[in-house]
Amino acid sequence: MRALVIGGGIIGASCAALLAERGAEVRVVDAGAPRFGTSLRNAGHIVVSHSIPFAAPGMVRAGIRSLITSDGAFALSSRPGRGTLPWLIGFARKCTTANVEALQPGLDLLLHRSAELISADTEIVRTKHGLWQVFTSSTERASHEAEHLRAHGVQVREVPVEELRGEPGLTQRAVAAIELVEDFGVDPEQLWMRMRARSQARGAIWEDGVELDLRDQDADVVVVAAGAWSPATVRSLGVDLPIRAAKGYSVSIPGIEHMPTRPMLLMDQRTALNPLGDRLRLSARYEITGPDDRAIVAHRIAALIERAREVVDIPRDVADVQPWTGVRPASIDGAPYIGFLPQRSATPVLVATGHGMIGTALAAGTADLVTRLAFGDDVDEREARLSPARLLA
Ligand SMILES: Cc1cc2nc3c(=O)[nH]c(=O)nc-3n(C[C@H](O)[C@H](O)[C@H](O)COP(=O)(O)OP(=O)(O)OC[C@H]3O[C@@H](n4cnc5c(N)ncnc54)[C@H](O)[C@@H]3O)c2cc1C
């Protein structure tokens, strides 16, 4: 089996590793900078708990509230690109219980498989402790969130106040926390490097700065893992993949005296946090924009740090915070498209894209599914529902 993987982010790298380990002859091509890099400096949360697709009841109201808030978590850039309005309308229509019921079982399966595959690889460094959702507004909000997550089958533990107070680096403003027991943190760049190295150890060839025409490829299968650029990549096949770019920011702060021991979601600040060695990574924002918009807006960086400071002890005079942006590939129904496209070229084309907020968490599970599809194995009906065929239904 000769597999050509288009895109060398975390999805492409993971697919390359698992395909090569199954015995495929793998070639990975990446268009290179300035597109490359979304998978490297994100929050690194492996959120097994996040199986509810992003398009779910309540999201439209939350999105509108955020749009009218200054520096809200969800935003529209001044140049969101053509096709954004129909995408937004389509997304709003998908915020239904039926969408959650259709897609959550497959996401749950893939997230658990990912966590298993990551944990089985002892070269991948992961946090020892589970992820906390931390609240500053009220303890009731924490209890309500715990109840909501339990109703969706998520394993949740309410954190006793004395344990919360014992966690290094948290300020007195943190009033409650719940632990998502199965979730953990990784350094996303280390995960990516490990997956690439695993593929190379099995002979995969990586080429940078290469863009190919999908209609004319000499391979047994093409896997498109081109992130936010996937729609442009498959357009020559006459396929219209509804994906928008959702830009997010991160900073990696040195000099934290009392480093938290675990990944966290600061729920009232809409900010993710992850202790990575001697730096604290913070990330936030979901701004619909064009895929090539990686601009770093200085006041957003300042606001990100200031919001986190409400909950975590961050020194006032921090320098060298390493600001960064990446663009999430956001699908129209909040779940990735993983499966074959209708065949319009000599070589069958599989897509593995649209992972939105949880591409790092879903990467290994996605690669496992892609490998089984490429080799013609039967797949579970819940996984089959993640196929792009659902766009035609
Ligand atoms: C601020 C922020 C925080 C995040 N936090 C988390 C988190 O905590 N946990 C989590 O699970 N996820 C998180 N994410 C989401 C995660 O980063 C993405 O879902 C994931 O990186 C998408 O990976 P990808 O491989 O699909 O895309 P990418 O990493 O964008 O890779 C796509 C690759 O395709 C290449 N390419 C594009 N077009 C072509 C072409 N025509 N030919 C060849 N190559 C091409 C590009 O150069 C690029 O390297 C976060 C994202 C952001 C922005």
The ligand as an SDF file (V2000), in Angstrom:
LIG
                    3D

 53 58  0  0  0  0  0  0  0  0999 V2000
   -4.8470   28.5310   20.4310 C   0  0  0  0  0  0  0  0  0  0  0  0
   -5.1680   27.0960   20.1320 C   0  0  0  0  0  0  0  0  0  0  0  0
   -5.2710   26.1860   21.1780 C   0  0  0  0  0  0  0  0  0  0  0  0
   -5.5900   24.8550   20.9210 C   0  0  0  0  0  0  0  0  0  0  0  0
   -5.6020   23.9630   21.9480 N   0  0  0  0  0  0  0  0  0  0  0  0
   -5.8500   22.6600   21.7110 C   0  0  0  0  0  0  0  0  0  0  0  0
   -5.8420   21.7110   22.7620 C   0  0  0  0  0  0  0  0  0  0  0  0
   -5.5730   22.0240   23.9040 O   0  0  0  0  0  0  0  0  0  0  0  0
   -6.1320   20.4060   22.4700 N   0  0  0  0  0  0  0  0  0  0  0  0
   -6.4430   20.0090   21.2030 C   0  0  0  0  0  0  0  0  0  0  0  0
   -6.7360   18.8320   21.0120 O   0  0  0  0  0  0  0  0  0  0  0  0
   -6.4270   20.8860   20.1650 N   0  0  0  0  0  0  0  0  0  0  0  0
   -6.1540   22.1960   20.3930 C   0  0  0  0  0  0  0  0  0  0  0  0
   -6.1660   23.0980   19.3630 N   0  0  0  0  0  0  0  0  0  0  0  0
   -6.5960   22.6430   18.0310 C   0  0  0  0  0  0  0  0  0  0  0  0
   -5.4590   21.9710   17.2630 C   0  0  0  0  0  0  0  0  0  0  0  0
   -4.3390   22.8190   17.2670 O   0  0  0  0  0  0  0  0  0  0  0  0
   -5.9140   21.7160   15.8200 C   0  0  0  0  0  0  0  0  0  0  0  0
   -7.1450   21.0330   15.7990 O   0  0  0  0  0  0  0  0  0  0  0  0
   -4.8810   20.8610   15.0960 C   0  0  0  0  0  0  0  0  0  0  0  0
   -3.6190   21.4570   15.1900 O   0  0  0  0  0  0  0  0  0  0  0  0
   -5.2510   20.6620   13.6300 C   0  0  0  0  0  0  0  0  0  0  0  0
   -4.2440   19.8430   13.1010 O   0  0  0  0  0  0  0  0  0  0  0  0
   -4.1630   19.5790   11.5360 P   0  0  0  0  0  0  0  0  0  0  0  0
   -3.0300   18.6240   11.3470 O   0  0  0  0  0  0  0  0  0  0  0  0
   -5.5110   19.2370   11.0160 O   0  0  0  0  0  0  0  0  0  0  0  0
   -3.8450   21.0010   10.9180 O   0  0  0  0  0  0  0  0  0  0  0  0
   -2.4760   21.8100   10.8480 P   0  0  0  0  0  0  0  0  0  0  0  0
   -1.6620   21.6540   12.0510 O   0  0  0  0  0  0  0  0  0  0  0  0
   -2.8450   23.1990   10.4340 O   0  0  0  0  0  0  0  0  0  0  0  0
   -1.7030   21.1000    9.6770 O   0  0  0  0  0  0  0  0  0  0  0  0
   -2.1150   21.2160    8.3370 C   0  0  0  0  0  0  0  0  0  0  0  0
   -0.8730   21.1970    7.4990 C   0  0  0  0  0  0  0  0  0  0  0  0
   -1.2480   21.1420    6.1200 O   0  0  0  0  0  0  0  0  0  0  0  0
   -0.3390   21.8930    5.3800 C   0  0  0  0  0  0  0  0  0  0  0  0
   -0.9750   22.2220    4.1100 N   0  0  0  0  0  0  0  0  0  0  0  0
   -1.9860   23.0780    3.8920 C   0  0  0  0  0  0  0  0  0  0  0  0
   -2.3380   23.0540    2.5880 N   0  0  0  0  0  0  0  0  0  0  0  0
   -1.5430   22.1400    1.9890 C   0  0  0  0  0  0  0  0  0  0  0  0
   -1.4300   21.6550    0.6570 C   0  0  0  0  0  0  0  0  0  0  0  0
   -2.2540   22.0530   -0.3160 N   0  0  0  0  0  0  0  0  0  0  0  0
   -0.4730   20.7300    0.3800 N   0  0  0  0  0  0  0  0  0  0  0  0
    0.3610   20.2860    1.3660 C   0  0  0  0  0  0  0  0  0  0  0  0
    0.2810   20.7140    2.6420 N   0  0  0  0  0  0  0  0  0  0  0  0
   -0.6640   21.6220    2.9440 C   0  0  0  0  0  0  0  0  0  0  0  0
   -0.0080   23.0840    6.2560 C   0  0  0  0  0  0  0  0  0  0  0  0
    1.2570   23.6360    5.9400 O   0  0  0  0  0  0  0  0  0  0  0  0
   -0.0400   22.4700    7.6540 C   0  0  0  0  0  0  0  0  0  0  0  0
    1.2460   22.1060    8.1110 O   0  0  0  0  0  0  0  0  0  0  0  0
   -5.8350   24.4310   19.5790 C   0  0  0  0  0  0  0  0  0  0  0  0
   -5.7180   25.3500   18.5320 C   0  0  0  0  0  0  0  0  0  0  0  0
   -5.3800   26.6690   18.8000 C   0  0  0  0  0  0  0  0  0  0  0  0
   -5.2510   27.6160   17.6490 C   0  0  0  0  0  0  0  0  0  0  0  0
  1  2  1  0
  2  3  1  0
  2 52  2  0
  3  4  2  0
  4  5  1  0
  4 50  1  0
  5  6  2  0
  6  7  1  0
  6 13  1  0
  7  8  2  0
  7  9  1  0
  9 10  1  0
 10 11  2  0
 10 12  1  0
 12 13  2  0
 13 14  1  0
 14 15  1  0
 14 50  1  0
 15 16  1  0
 16 17  1  0
 16 18  1  0
 18 19  1  0
 18 20  1  0
 20 21  1  0
 20 22  1  0
 22 23  1  0
 23 24  1  0
 24 25  2  0
 24 26  1  0
 24 27  1  0
 27 28  1  0
 28 29  2  0
 28 30  1  0
 28 31  1  0
 31 32  1  0
 32 33  1  0
 33 34  1  0
 33 48  1  0
 34 35  1  0
 35 36  1  0
 35 46  1  0
 36 37  1  0
 36 45  1  0
 37 38  2  0
 38 39  1  0
 39 40  1  0
 39 45  2  0
 40 41  1  0
 40 42  2  0
 42 43  1  0
 43 44  2  0
 44 45  1  0
 46 47  1  0
 46 48  1  0
 48 49  1  0
 50 51  2  0
 51 52  1  0
 52 53  1  0
M  END
$$$$
